[in-house]
Amino acid sequence: MKVQGKELGAKVKELIHEGSVRRIVVKNAEGHTVMEIPVTAGVIATVALPIVTAVGALAALANDWKIEVHRK
């Protein structure tokens, strides 16, 4: 899925809380992988806030992002 910069953090947060997602890959407009987020049950409570903060910082760098979602 493609998202604009300001929507990136919210979409990643939504995907983390969804439950059926195994891994999230964030790519820039050129298709280069910028961040890979392995999602497990423990990640939701423990690591979600720092991940969303990092993704929010990335969102400020460019307008167009692509999110690849790997499900169970």
C-alpha positions as CSV (number, residue, x, y, z in Angstrom):
1,M,0.0,0.0,0.0
2,K,1.2,3.5,-0.6
3,V,0.8,6.3,1.9
4,Q,1.8,10.0,2.2
5,G,4.4,11.1,4.8
6,K,2.0,12.2,7.5
7,E,-0.1,9.0,7.3
8,L,2.9,6.6,7.6
9,G,3.1,6.6,11.4
10,A,-0.7,6.1,11.9
11,K,-0.8,3.3,9.3
12,V,2.1,1.4,10.8
13,K,0.6,1.7,14.3
14,E,-2.7,0.4,13.0
15,L,-1.0,-2.6,11.3
16,I,1.0,-3.4,14.5
17,H,-2.2,-3.6,16.5
18,E,-4.1,-5.6,13.9
19,G,-2.7,-8.9,15.1
20,S,-2.4,-10.9,11.9
21,V,0.7,-9.1,10.6
22,R,4.1,-10.9,10.8
23,R,6.4,-8.2,9.4
24,I,6.1,-4.7,8.0
25,V,8.6,-3.3,5.5
26,V,8.7,0.4,4.8
27,K,10.2,1.5,1.5
28,N,10.8,4.9,0.0
29,A,9.6,6.2,-3.3
30,E,12.5,4.6,-5.1
31,G,11.7,1.2,-3.7
32,H,14.6,1.0,-1.3
33,T,13.9,-0.6,2.1
34,V,14.2,1.9,4.8
35,M,12.9,-0.1,7.8
36,E,11.8,-3.7,8.5
37,I,9.6,-4.2,11.6
38,P,9.2,-7.8,12.8
39,V,5.8,-7.9,14.6
40,T,5.2,-10.5,17.3
41,A,2.7,-10.5,20.2
42,G,5.4,-9.1,22.6
43,V,6.1,-6.2,20.2
44,I,2.7,-4.7,20.6
45,A,3.0,-3.7,24.2
46,T,6.8,-3.4,24.6
47,V,8.1,-1.8,21.4
48,A,5.2,-0.2,19.6
49,L,5.7,3.3,20.8
50,P,9.5,3.6,19.8
51,I,8.7,2.0,16.5
52,V,5.9,4.5,15.7
53,T,8.2,7.4,16.8
54,A,10.9,6.2,14.5
55,V,8.5,5.8,11.6
56,G,7.1,9.3,12.3
57,A,10.6,10.7,12.0
58,L,11.0,8.9,8.7
59,A,7.7,10.4,7.5
60,A,9.2,13.9,7.8
61,L,11.9,13.0,5.3
62,A,9.8,12.4,2.2
63,N,6.2,12.4,1.0
64,D,5.6,9.0,-0.6
65,W,6.2,5.7,1.1
66,K,5.3,2.1,0.3
67,I,4.4,-0.3,3.1
68,E,4.7,-4.1,2.5
69,V,2.7,-6.2,4.9
70,H,3.6,-9.9,5.5
71,R,0.8,-11.8,7.2
72,K,0.7,-15.1,8.9
